[in-house]
Amino acid sequence: MPPAPPSPRVLAARRAVGERIRAARLHANFTQEVLGERAGLDRQAINRIEQGHASPLLDTLVRIADALDVPLRDLV
């Protein structure tokens, strides 16, 4: 049996986190590629996270926050 799709609340939260990551990335004048390199991810992963299509692990969020030099709480 396939997993149940995420609830609308979960999807909205995922999009909100992605928007905050994108805003922080643009504020830092980073491309998705540069952020990916600094965080140890590929550009496609950054894109999926920013678009809300992926649900990143906490470890990934910490790496992104560190790469952007922002507190984790600013992203979540």
N, C-alpha and C positions, 0 to 999 in steps of 0.2 A: 504494500500500500504506500503510495507516495506521500511525502509530508504535506501537511496542510499549508496552504499559502499564508503568508504573513497577514496579520490583521491591518486594517487601515491605520490604526494608531502606530503600529510598528513601521509601516511604510512611511508615514509622515515624519517620524523621528529619524529614520534613516536618511530621508531627503534633507532634513534640517541639519544633521551632522555633515552631510556632504556639502551643503551650502556654506556652512561655517568653515570647512576645510578649504573650499574654493576661495572664499573671501580672504582667509589668512594667506593663502598661496599668492593671490593677486597683490595683497598688501606687501608681501615680501618680494614682489616682482619676479616670482619663479614661474617657469612654465611647468606643465604637468611632468615633462621629461626630467627637468631639474629636480623637482620635488621627489619624483620616483627614485632618481639616482641617490639623493641624500637619504631617503628612507629605506633604500634597499628593495624597492618595488619597481615594476615596469610601468610605463606610461598608461597602458590600458587598465591596470589595476587602479591607478589614481583616478582615471576617468570614470570607471564603474562606481567607485566610492563616491565621487563628487556628484554623480548623476543619481545616486540612491539605488543603483542596481545591485550593489554588493553590500554585504553586512560584514565589515571588517572586525577581526578579532581585537581584543584589548591590546595585545602586543603590537599589532599593526598601528592602532591609533596612537600608542605611545611613541612609536618610531616616527610617525608623521608629525606629532606635536614637537618632538625633539628636532626634527629636520626643519621645522618652521620656527623653532625657538619660541614657542608659545606654551603656556600651561595646558595640560590635557583638558582641564575644566572649560577652557575657552572653546574647545572643539565639541565637547559633548554637553 
